Each structure stands twice: as C-alpha cells, then as structure tokens.
Amino acid sequence: MMPPDKSSHQHLLDSRLECTQKYKDGVLENASCTESNLLTPFSRKGHGAKIATRSALHLLKREIDISSYQDLGDLLESTLLFDLKANGRSEGTKYPTGDQVADTVRKLCITKVLNSEAAELFTTLVFELRSLSFDALRHLWQTASFKCRDDWHPLVDALPACGTEACVSLMKEIIISKEVEDEKVESFLHSLPFISEPTFGMLSALAAM
C-alpha cells in the first residue's frame, strides 16, 4: 500500500488578519485592518469561497480632558449596586401597614392569570414584607396565610425573597411548627445562602433548627 500523498492535504479554512496603525505624538491617528477567510471544499483543490473584510478607523478630533472643566455643577457619587435594604424607597416614604400588605396578598389571589400585573404585585409584596417587624409579620401570617387559586400561597413564596431578620425569624417559626410543606421548607433553606448581609439575629434564629 502506497503512503498518502502529503501534497494532497489542504486546510479546509485559511484565515488571515493584518492590521496597520499610525501614531502621532503618542496618539493613535488611524488604524486599518484586513481580514480574509478562504473556505476550500474537499472537491476543489485550491479553489473555494473567499470573504474579505476591511475596516478603518480615523481620528477626527481630540477633546480636552473633562477633568479640566471647572463648571461641572453638583456631582453625586453613588454605587451601582442595588441596595436591597433601600427597597427602592426614598427618605420620607410611608411604609405599608400589615393590613395594606394583607390587601396586596388578596389582590394577588384574585389575579386570574400570571401576567405582568401579577409579577408586579408579587414584587410589591416582597418589598412590603421587608418593611414589617417580626410581630407585624407574625400577625400577617395569622390573618393572611390563606391559599389562593390552585393552592398557591403568596406569603410562602414571598418570604424566601424577603431576606430580613424578621422574615428569617418567621420562616424559622413556621418551619418548626410544621405549618408549611416539606418542599417549601427546602425552598426556605435554599434561600438562606443568598442573604447578602446576615445578622446575628438571623444566625440565632437558625440555630434553633
């Protein structure tokens, strides 16, 4: 058997990229790049489809460094991180009462389909829960811990997303008293590692479990 002819082996794809750049006084004035891709089918040696792309960038003008401007007005520096504790509320915002949160639960229950309105109501419920004390949460659980359509329980689903010390303490109580199903207990426990700033009170509550 004769060995295969190495000259018959060809690359299926041949790609090349060439770029040139021009600088003046340490500033890039222009740059141009040419990229070519040659696809060679097995049936045609040395021939195939070739795609070439050329791009060019040119410096039009240079702006003065913004730090040299004096009249920038009042500047406010803040973080881009979302603050869960702030709950999107500004100073002076009136926080909801337990009865108002219970009304949000009822509105969720009468929403017939899971649409954008229901999603907005559920998000509102989570934020409202974060503003309640433990006593207010426990009273809410006693008065509004009812199931909606298809045995849906809004409070049970919202509590794991709350993330406050009061919510964790309430979750601990209803787990110990076995007021929730086993699968919901797992949901509660899986939510705990996502609390960004656990407190000593949270750890003390969880120690009981």
ABEGO torsion letter per residue (X at the ends): XBBBBAAABBBABBBBBBBBBBBBGGBBABBBBBBBBBBBBAABBGBEBBBBBBBBBBBABBBBBAAABABAEBBBBBBABBBAAAGGBBBGBBBBBAAAAAAAAAAAAABABBBAAAAAAAAAAAAAAAABBAAAAAAAAAAAABBBBGGBBAAAAAAAAAGBAAAAAAAAAAAAAGABBAAAAAAAAAAAAABABBBAAAAAAAAAX
